[in-house]
Amino acid sequence: MKKMLVATVAVMAGALFVACPPAFAQAPTTGTPQVSGAAASDLTDERVNIVKAALQLTPDQEKLWPAVEDAIRTRAKNRQERIANAAARINELRDRTPIEILRDRDPIDFMHRRADALAQRSADLKKLADAWQPLYSTLSPDQKRRMAFLAVFVLRELRSGMEQRMLMSEDYE
């Protein structure tokens, strides 16, 4: 039963990440497709369902799940907003020549934008960690192993997706 669950989660997660590699970019690159709002929402729904299915929460643990789900969804929404902002910035610069871009660059403005984005990511990650803490403390050793497996699998697939995306963006340059 346990091997079947692990295999099912692995297949579901693999299909999710293979089907949506653009969702893993930190910032959009020109020439590559972006995930729409509806597709991003569907992707988040699937991620939430995969994690919840993998953990097989008890009724007492289910009571702690809404905070985790809310933190996951908030983090995903804010990430999509950062990607949209970066895409808008790229679109603003698209009509300008490289010389104009270099001449008019503002490194202080860039640092402020970057700091704001990092602060948002930090706050979202802190909220996620805070939401997970009470639930994680109630997980059985088997649930913790499944969560660790899923985290390692997701990180590996994320890296693979980002590498694929980088190769695609190099093809378009």
C-alpha positions as CSV (number, residue, x, y, z in Angstrom):
1,M,0.0,0.0,0.0
2,K,2.8,2.4,1.0
3,K,4.7,1.7,-2.2
4,M,1.6,2.3,-4.3
5,L,1.0,5.6,-2.6
6,V,4.5,6.7,-3.2
7,A,4.3,5.7,-6.8
8,T,1.0,7.4,-7.3
9,V,2.3,10.6,-5.7
10,A,5.4,10.5,-7.8
11,V,3.5,10.0,-11.0
12,M,1.0,12.8,-10.2
13,A,3.8,15.2,-9.3
14,G,5.9,14.2,-12.3
15,A,2.9,14.8,-14.6
16,L,2.2,18.1,-13.0
17,F,5.7,19.4,-13.4
18,V,6.3,18.0,-16.8
19,A,3.0,19.5,-18.1
20,C,3.8,23.0,-16.7
21,P,7.6,23.7,-16.8
22,P,7.0,27.5,-17.4
23,A,5.5,27.7,-13.9
24,F,8.9,27.3,-12.3
25,A,10.7,30.4,-13.7
26,Q,11.5,33.2,-11.2
27,A,11.0,35.8,-13.9
28,P,9.7,35.6,-17.4
29,T,12.0,35.4,-20.4
30,T,11.1,36.7,-23.8
31,G,9.9,34.2,-26.4
32,T,8.7,31.6,-23.9
33,P,5.1,30.9,-22.9
34,Q,3.8,32.1,-19.5
35,V,1.2,30.4,-17.3
36,S,-2.1,32.2,-17.3
37,G,-3.9,33.1,-14.1
38,A,-6.4,30.3,-14.5
39,A,-3.7,27.7,-15.3
40,A,-1.6,28.9,-12.3
41,S,-4.7,28.5,-10.0
42,D,-5.2,25.0,-11.4
43,L,-1.5,24.2,-10.8
44,T,-1.8,25.4,-7.2
45,D,-4.9,23.3,-6.7
46,E,-3.1,20.2,-8.0
47,R,-0.1,20.9,-5.8
48,V,-2.3,21.3,-2.7
49,N,-4.1,18.1,-3.6
50,I,-0.9,16.2,-4.1
51,V,0.6,17.2,-0.8
52,K,-2.6,16.5,1.1
53,A,-3.1,13.1,-0.6
54,A,0.5,12.1,0.1
55,L,0.2,13.0,3.8
56,Q,-3.0,11.1,4.4
57,L,-4.0,13.4,7.3
58,T,-5.9,12.2,10.3
59,P,-9.1,14.0,11.4
60,D,-7.2,15.9,14.1
61,Q,-4.5,16.9,11.5
62,E,-7.2,18.0,9.0
63,K,-8.1,20.8,11.5
64,L,-4.6,22.2,11.0
65,W,-4.6,21.9,7.2
66,P,-6.5,25.1,6.3
67,A,-3.7,27.4,7.5
68,V,-1.2,25.4,5.4
69,E,-3.4,25.5,2.4
70,D,-4.0,29.2,2.8
71,A,-0.2,29.9,3.0
72,I,0.5,27.8,-0.1
73,R,-2.2,29.6,-2.0
74,T,-1.1,33.1,-0.9
75,R,2.5,32.3,-1.8
76,A,1.5,31.1,-5.2
77,K,-0.7,34.1,-5.8
78,N,2.1,36.5,-4.8
79,R,4.5,34.7,-7.0
80,Q,2.2,35.1,-10.0
81,E,2.0,38.8,-9.2
82,R,5.8,39.1,-9.1
83,I,6.0,37.3,-12.5
84,A,3.4,39.6,-14.0
85,N,5.2,42.7,-12.7
86,A,8.5,41.4,-14.2
87,A,6.7,40.8,-17.5
88,A,5.2,44.3,-17.5
89,R,8.7,45.7,-16.8
90,I,10.1,43.7,-19.7
91,N,7.3,44.9,-22.0
92,E,8.1,48.5,-21.0
93,L,11.7,48.0,-22.1
94,R,10.9,46.0,-25.2
95,D,10.4,49.0,-27.4
96,R,13.7,50.6,-26.4
97,T,17.1,50.0,-27.9
98,P,19.8,48.5,-25.7
99,I,21.7,51.8,-25.7
100,E,18.6,53.6,-24.4
101,I,18.1,51.0,-21.7
102,L,21.7,51.2,-20.6
103,R,21.7,55.0,-20.7
104,D,18.5,55.4,-18.7
105,R,19.1,52.5,-16.2
106,D,18.6,53.3,-12.5
107,P,20.5,50.9,-10.3
108,I,18.9,52.3,-7.1
109,D,15.4,51.7,-8.5
110,F,16.5,48.2,-9.5
111,M,17.8,47.5,-6.0
112,H,14.5,48.8,-4.5
113,R,12.4,46.6,-6.8
114,R,14.6,43.6,-6.0
115,A,14.5,44.2,-2.3
116,D,10.7,44.5,-2.4
117,A,10.4,41.2,-4.3
118,L,12.8,39.4,-1.9
119,A,10.9,40.9,1.1
120,Q,7.6,39.5,-0.3
121,R,9.1,36.1,-0.9
122,S,10.6,36.1,2.6
123,A,7.3,37.0,4.2
124,D,5.5,34.4,2.2
125,L,8.0,31.7,3.1
126,K,7.8,32.7,6.8
127,K,4.0,32.5,6.7
128,L,4.3,29.0,5.1
129,A,6.8,27.8,7.7
130,D,4.6,29.2,10.5
131,A,1.5,27.5,9.1
132,W,3.3,24.1,8.7
133,Q,4.9,24.1,12.2
134,P,1.8,23.0,14.2
135,L,0.8,20.4,11.6
136,Y,4.3,19.0,11.1
137,S,4.7,18.4,14.9
138,T,1.6,16.1,14.7
139,L,2.8,14.1,11.7
140,S,3.8,10.5,12.2
141,P,7.3,9.3,11.2
142,D,5.8,7.8,8.1
143,Q,4.0,11.0,7.1
144,K,7.2,12.9,7.7
145,R,9.1,10.5,5.3
146,R,6.4,11.0,2.7
147,M,6.6,14.8,3.1
148,A,10.4,14.6,2.8
149,F,10.2,12.4,-0.3
150,L,7.8,14.8,-1.9
151,A,9.9,17.8,-1.1
152,V,13.1,16.2,-2.6
153,F,11.1,15.0,-5.6
154,V,9.6,18.5,-6.2
155,L,13.0,20.2,-5.8
156,R,14.6,17.9,-8.3
157,E,11.7,18.4,-10.7
158,L,11.9,22.2,-10.1
159,R,15.6,22.2,-11.0
160,S,15.0,20.1,-14.1
161,G,12.1,22.4,-15.2
162,M,14.3,25.5,-14.6
163,E,17.1,24.0,-16.6
164,Q,14.7,23.1,-19.4
165,R,13.3,26.7,-19.4
166,M,16.8,28.2,-19.5
167,L,17.6,26.0,-22.5
168,M,14.4,27.1,-24.2
169,S,15.2,30.8,-23.6
170,E,18.6,30.3,-25.1
171,D,17.0,28.8,-28.2
172,Y,14.9,32.0,-28.6
173,E,17.7,34.5,-28.2
